[in-house]
Amino acid sequence: MDYQKILFEIKEEIQPYLGLGKVANYIPALAGIDSKKFGMSVHTIDGKLFEVGDSKELFSIQSISKVFTLSMAMRLENNLLWKRVGREPSGSKFNSLVQLEHENGIPRNPLINAGAHVITDILTSNYENPKAEILNFIRQVSNDKSIDFDLEVAKSERETGNRNLAMAYFMKSFGNIHNQVRQTLDVYFHQCSIAMSCNQLSKAFMYLVNEGVDIHSNKEIITKKDSDRINALMLTCGMYDSVGDFAYKVGLPSKSGVGGGIVSIVPNKLSVAVWSPGLSASGNSLVGSKALEIFVSKTGIGIF
């Protein structure tokens, strides 16, 4: 498969879509990003990297970080964490409070904001320095010690994250946040601020391609069963309230972030990361979603 040729073709075919969508301007530090940026990377299980466009440029991974923290929490608590968070698609916006009231402070899944708050709370309870542990985990799976927080983005989110605070306080009223809300949310805002490129992200997700095993060290990051479960959650919950449409068009376990990134997995084959900051109404990269749809069409690879 000539992935490099396919990536060049995708870059040409998505040109009419560049600039469409709206950047996440409700986070001031992200408001000024050029919506015409586009990068894409493919990392194969045999260690090859293919890239096109702005694939080396750092961007805020935002909710893509939820996959890493979920992996960490599953290692710590495994089935116990599912008493505090569900495994069903939300059908609502990623920052919705509505379901929390109906469901007694139990978020639908760990890949929406409220669910990620619970996961981050678990890490905060288990680690003396959860921010350092999260960063070290991501550096390990990406085999890249240069990855770091974007402190400007973290500060911007902390200053404007009133809805996240509202969700966390609401869950705490049901006893589902165990630590101080602002302590847990400080960790959450930092994990979302982590800056990575498409190249780094495609490499970092290879443990989910490789049945939970790090392709660099051959060490188990998570069990095969947990790797399968995370991929299942990405397929059913990773693209917010457009997950059904995305599964229909792309059909790969994927996770998006409002920084404009999306990472998709083809188990035992490859990971593909794409970045373009213009977002759809659901908060997913508009151009990134189209690029992945074209990628699947051209390669014919998928999980079905």
C-alpha positions as CSV (number, residue, x, y, z in Angstrom):
1,M,0.0,0.0,0.0
2,D,1.5,3.3,-1.1
3,Y,0.4,5.4,1.9
4,Q,2.6,8.4,1.0
5,K,0.9,8.7,-2.4
6,I,-2.5,8.4,-0.8
7,L,-1.7,11.1,1.7
8,F,-0.6,13.5,-1.1
9,E,-3.9,12.7,-2.9
10,I,-5.9,13.4,0.2
11,K,-4.2,16.8,0.7
12,E,-5.2,17.8,-2.8
13,E,-8.8,16.6,-2.4
14,I,-9.5,18.3,0.8
15,Q,-8.4,21.8,-0.5
16,P,-11.9,23.0,-1.1
17,Y,-12.8,22.3,2.5
18,L,-10.0,24.2,4.2
19,G,-11.1,27.2,6.1
20,L,-14.6,25.7,6.7
21,G,-15.7,25.1,10.3
22,K,-15.1,27.2,13.3
23,V,-12.0,27.1,15.6
24,A,-12.6,26.6,19.3
25,N,-12.7,30.3,20.1
26,Y,-14.4,29.7,23.5
27,I,-10.9,28.8,24.6
28,P,-9.1,32.1,24.1
29,A,-5.7,30.5,23.5
30,L,-7.1,28.6,20.6
31,A,-9.0,31.4,19.0
32,G,-6.3,32.7,16.8
33,I,-5.2,29.4,15.1
34,D,-5.3,29.4,11.3
35,S,-8.3,27.2,10.3
36,K,-6.6,26.4,7.0
37,K,-3.9,24.3,8.6
38,F,-3.8,20.7,7.7
39,G,-1.5,17.8,8.7
40,M,-1.9,14.0,8.5
41,S,0.3,11.1,9.5
42,V,0.2,7.3,9.2
43,H,2.2,5.1,11.5
44,T,2.3,1.4,10.6
45,I,2.8,-1.5,12.9
46,D,6.2,-2.2,11.3
47,G,7.4,1.2,12.4
48,K,7.1,3.2,9.2
49,L,5.9,6.8,9.2
50,F,4.1,8.6,6.3
51,E,3.2,12.3,6.6
52,V,1.8,15.2,4.7
53,G,1.2,18.9,5.3
54,D,1.6,20.4,8.8
55,S,2.2,17.0,10.3
56,K,5.1,18.2,12.5
57,E,3.3,21.3,13.9
58,L,2.3,21.1,17.6
59,F,-1.3,21.6,18.5
60,S,-3.4,21.2,21.7
61,I,-4.7,17.6,21.8
62,Q,-7.6,18.5,24.1
63,S,-10.0,15.5,24.4
64,I,-7.7,13.1,22.7
65,S,-5.9,13.0,26.0
66,K,-8.9,11.2,27.5
67,V,-7.8,8.0,25.8
68,F,-4.4,8.2,27.6
69,T,-6.0,8.9,31.0
70,L,-8.6,6.2,30.5
71,S,-5.8,3.7,29.8
72,M,-4.0,4.8,33.0
73,A,-7.2,4.5,35.1
74,M,-8.0,1.0,33.7
75,R,-4.6,-0.1,34.9
76,L,-5.3,1.2,38.3
77,E,-8.9,0.2,38.9
78,N,-10.1,-1.9,36.0
79,N,-13.7,-2.8,36.5
80,L,-14.2,-0.7,39.6
81,L,-14.2,2.5,37.6
82,W,-17.3,1.4,35.6
83,K,-19.3,2.0,38.8
84,R,-18.6,5.7,38.4
85,V,-18.9,6.1,34.6
86,G,-20.9,4.4,31.9
87,R,-20.0,2.9,28.5
88,E,-22.8,4.2,26.3
89,P,-22.8,6.9,23.6
90,S,-24.1,10.2,25.1
91,G,-26.1,11.5,22.1
92,S,-25.5,14.9,23.6
93,K,-22.9,17.6,23.3
94,F,-19.5,16.8,24.8
95,N,-20.0,19.4,27.6
96,S,-23.7,18.7,28.3
97,L,-25.0,18.8,31.9
98,V,-28.5,17.4,31.1
99,Q,-27.8,13.7,31.5
100,L,-26.0,14.1,34.7
101,E,-29.1,15.2,36.5
102,H,-31.2,12.3,35.0
103,E,-28.6,9.7,35.8
104,N,-27.6,10.8,39.3
105,G,-24.1,12.2,38.5
106,I,-22.9,9.2,36.5
107,P,-21.5,10.3,33.1
108,R,-22.5,8.2,30.1
109,N,-18.9,7.4,29.0
110,P,-15.3,8.3,29.8
111,L,-14.7,10.2,26.5
112,I,-17.1,13.1,27.2
113,N,-16.0,15.9,29.5
114,A,-17.9,14.8,32.6
115,G,-16.7,11.2,32.2
116,A,-13.1,12.4,31.8
117,H,-13.5,14.4,35.0
118,V,-14.2,11.2,36.8
119,I,-11.3,9.4,35.2
120,T,-9.0,12.4,36.1
121,D,-10.4,12.2,39.7
122,I,-9.3,8.6,39.9
123,L,-5.8,9.5,38.8
124,T,-5.8,12.4,41.3
125,S,-6.7,9.9,44.1
126,N,-4.0,7.4,43.1
127,Y,-1.0,9.7,42.3
128,E,0.8,12.2,44.4
129,N,1.6,14.2,41.2
130,P,-1.0,13.2,38.6
131,K,0.0,15.8,36.0
132,A,3.5,14.4,36.0
133,E,2.2,10.8,35.7
134,I,0.0,11.7,32.8
135,L,2.8,13.5,31.0
136,N,5.2,10.6,31.6
137,F,2.7,8.1,30.3
138,I,2.3,10.0,27.1
139,R,6.0,10.4,26.7
140,Q,6.4,6.7,27.2
141,V,3.9,5.6,24.6
142,S,5.1,8.1,22.1
143,N,8.8,7.4,22.9
144,D,9.3,11.2,22.9
145,K,10.4,13.1,26.0
146,S,10.0,16.5,24.4
147,I,6.1,16.4,24.7
148,D,4.9,18.9,27.3
149,F,2.0,20.9,28.5
150,D,1.1,24.2,26.8
151,L,0.8,26.3,30.0
152,E,-0.9,29.2,28.1
153,V,-3.7,26.9,27.0
154,A,-4.0,25.4,30.4
155,K,-4.3,28.9,32.0
156,S,-6.8,29.9,29.3
157,E,-9.0,26.8,30.0
158,R,-8.8,27.3,33.8
159,E,-9.9,30.9,33.4
160,T,-12.8,30.2,31.1
161,G,-13.8,26.6,32.1
162,N,-17.0,27.5,34.0
163,R,-19.1,24.7,32.4
164,N,-16.5,22.1,33.3
165,L,-16.5,23.4,36.8
166,A,-20.3,23.2,36.9
167,M,-20.2,19.6,35.8
168,A,-17.6,18.6,38.3
169,Y,-19.3,20.4,41.2
170,F,-22.6,18.8,40.1
171,M,-21.0,15.3,40.1
172,K,-19.4,16.0,43.5
173,S,-22.9,16.7,44.9
174,F,-23.7,13.1,44.0
175,G,-20.4,11.9,45.5
176,N,-18.8,11.0,42.2
177,I,-15.9,13.4,42.4
178,H,-13.8,12.4,45.5
179,N,-11.1,15.2,45.5
180,Q,-11.5,18.9,45.6
181,V,-13.1,20.0,42.3
182,R,-10.5,22.6,41.5
183,Q,-7.7,20.2,42.2
184,T,-9.2,17.6,39.8
185,L,-10.0,20.2,37.2
186,D,-6.5,21.7,37.3
187,V,-5.2,18.2,36.3
188,Y,-7.9,18.0,33.6
189,F,-7.1,21.4,32.1
190,H,-3.4,20.5,32.0
191,Q,-3.9,17.1,30.3
192,C,-6.1,18.8,27.6
193,S,-3.4,21.4,27.0
194,I,-0.7,18.9,26.1
195,A,0.8,19.9,22.7
196,M,1.6,17.2,20.1
197,S,1.9,16.9,16.4
198,C,0.2,14.4,14.1
199,N,3.5,12.5,13.9
200,Q,3.7,12.2,17.7
201,L,0.0,11.3,18.1
202,S,0.1,8.6,15.4
203,K,3.0,7.0,17.2
204,A,1.6,7.4,20.7
205,F,-1.6,5.5,19.7
206,M,0.4,2.5,18.5
207,Y,-0.1,0.5,21.7
208,L,-3.8,0.4,20.9
209,V,-2.9,-0.8,17.4
210,N,-0.6,-3.5,18.9
211,E,-3.0,-5.1,21.4
212,G,-1.8,-3.0,24.3
213,V,2.0,-3.6,23.7
214,D,4.5,-0.7,23.2
215,I,6.1,-1.2,19.8
216,H,9.2,0.6,20.9
217,S,10.0,-1.4,24.1
218,N,7.8,-4.5,23.5
219,K,6.4,-3.9,27.0
220,E,2.8,-4.3,27.9
221,I,1.1,-0.9,28.4
222,I,-2.4,-2.3,29.0
223,T,-3.8,-5.8,28.6
224,K,-5.1,-7.0,25.2
225,K,-8.6,-7.1,26.7
226,D,-8.4,-3.5,27.9
227,S,-6.9,-2.4,24.5
228,D,-9.9,-4.0,22.8
229,R,-12.3,-2.3,25.2
230,I,-10.8,1.1,24.6
231,N,-11.0,0.7,20.9
232,A,-14.6,-0.3,21.3
233,L,-15.3,2.8,23.3
234,M,-13.5,5.0,20.7
235,L,-15.7,3.5,18.0
236,T,-19.0,4.1,19.9
237,C,-18.2,7.2,22.0
238,G,-15.1,8.9,20.6
239,M,-16.7,11.5,18.3
240,Y,-19.3,13.0,20.6
241,D,-22.8,13.3,19.3
242,S,-21.8,12.6,15.7
243,V,-20.3,9.2,16.5
244,G,-22.9,7.4,14.4
245,D,-22.4,9.4,11.3
246,F,-18.6,9.1,11.7
247,A,-18.8,5.3,12.2
248,Y,-21.0,5.1,9.1
249,K,-18.6,7.1,6.9
250,V,-15.2,6.1,8.4
251,G,-15.8,3.1,10.6
252,L,-12.7,3.2,12.6
253,P,-12.1,3.5,16.4
254,S,-11.3,7.2,16.7
255,K,-11.0,10.1,19.2
256,S,-11.3,13.8,18.4
257,G,-10.4,16.9,20.3
258,V,-11.6,20.5,19.9
259,G,-8.0,21.5,19.0
260,G,-8.8,20.0,15.6
261,G,-7.1,16.7,16.0
262,I,-8.5,13.2,15.3
263,V,-6.7,9.9,15.8
264,S,-8.0,6.7,14.3
265,I,-7.0,3.0,14.8
266,V,-6.8,0.0,12.5
267,P,-6.0,-2.8,14.9
268,N,-2.9,-4.8,14.0
269,K,-2.2,-2.4,11.1
270,L,-1.8,1.3,11.7
271,S,-2.8,4.5,13.4
272,V,-3.6,7.7,11.5
273,A,-3.6,11.2,13.0
274,V,-5.1,14.2,11.3
275,W,-5.2,17.9,12.3
276,S,-7.2,20.8,10.9
277,P,-8.6,23.3,13.4
278,G,-11.9,24.2,11.8
279,L,-14.6,22.3,13.7
280,S,-18.1,21.0,12.9
281,A,-21.1,21.8,15.0
282,S,-20.3,18.6,17.0
283,G,-16.8,19.8,17.9
284,N,-14.9,17.5,15.5
285,S,-12.5,18.6,12.9
286,L,-14.5,19.1,9.7
287,V,-11.5,18.7,7.3
288,G,-10.1,15.9,9.5
289,S,-13.3,13.9,9.3
290,K,-13.4,14.3,5.5
291,A,-9.7,13.3,5.2
292,L,-10.3,10.1,7.2
293,E,-13.3,9.3,5.1
294,I,-11.2,9.6,1.9
295,F,-8.4,7.6,3.6
296,V,-10.6,4.6,4.3
297,S,-12.1,4.8,0.8
298,K,-8.7,4.9,-0.9
299,T,-7.0,2.2,1.2
300,G,-10.0,-0.1,1.6
301,I,-8.9,-1.0,5.1
302,G,-11.0,-0.9,8.2
303,I,-12.4,-3.0,11.0
304,F,-15.5,-4.3,9.2
